[in-house]
């Protein structure tokens, strides 16, 4: 069988399997995570663009939800401090960023120290 004929035979089940895998992954993975993985695996995308996409993902999926949860939990406590009344959201977002930075740094260090990365 020629290589061209072989490709013709193999293509339909491969395309069907790719669609099934994509649909299965969309069921259990958050769409922005799938986008992030595609950005990171895109060999044509510039490194700076990848970093910006990664930073946006971290902000939207970690810092913002953490900030919102902290704001809901701490807004009343901060409201009694006069000088910080108008800056509660900013302070909470800074705290969330620091927590996220620490988590990401520790994760990167752990992965770097492991055998997972050459």
N, C-alpha and C positions, 0 to 999 in steps of 0.2 A: 504494500500500500504506500502510495506516495505521501510525502510530508504534508502537502496541501490537502489531500483527501483525509489524512489523519486529523489535521486541525479542524476540518469540516465536521468530522464525526465527534470530536471532543468538545467543540465550542458550545453546543446547546446545553449539555449537562453541566458544564463549568459555569456558564452564565446563570443557569437556574440555581445552582448551588450558591453562587455568589449572592444572588438575590435573597435566598433563604437565610444565609449567614447574616447579611445586612439587616433583614427584618428581625431576626432573632436578637442581634446585638442592640437594635433600637428598642426592643422590649425591655431589656434589663440594664441598658446603659443610658445615662442622661445624654441628650443630643449635643450639648456643648462639649462634653467629654469626647464624643466621637469627632467633633470638629477639631478639638485640640490635638487628638492623636493624628488626624490627617495632616494638620499643620506641621507637627513635629516630624512626620515621616515624609513630607514633601521635599524631595531633593532639589527642586527648582526654586523653592522659596528662600529668600535671603534670611540670614541668621537674625538680623535686626528685626525683621517682620515677625519671625517666629517668636522672638522674645516678647514683642509687644502683644502678640496674640496670647501668649502664656500669661503675661501680666494681667491682661484683661480678664482671662479666665479665672485666675486666682482672685482678682478683685470682685468679680460678679458672683462667684460661687463659694467664696470663703469669707472675704473681708466684709462684704455688704451684708450677707445673712447674719454673720457674727455681730456686726455693728448694730443691726436692727434688733437682734435678741438682747444684746447688752443694753441698748437704749431703753427698750421696754422694761428691763429689769432694774436699771439704775437711774432712770430719769428722775424719779421722785427723790432719790438720795442726793443727786446733784442739784436739784432745784432749790434746796435750802441754802446753798452756798452762793451768796449774791454775786461775787465776781465771776462766777463760771456759768451763770444762768444761760447766757446766750451762746455759750460755746460747748454745751453738753454733747451735741452730735459730733463735733470735731474731735473732742477729747476721746469719745468712745471709738470713733473711727481710727484714731491714732493707736489706741490700745489694741484694737482688732488687727491692725497692720503689724504691730509689734509681735503679737501672738502668732500670726500667720507667718511672718518672716522667720520666727524661731522654729516653727514646725517645718517649714520648707528647708531651712538651713540644716536642721538635724536630719531630715530625710535624705538630703543630698549627701551629707557627710556619711551617713550610714550606708547608703548605696555605694558611694565611692570607696568606702573601706571594705565592702563585701567583695565576693568573687563574681557578682553579677555584672560588673563593668570591667573591661580590660584596661 
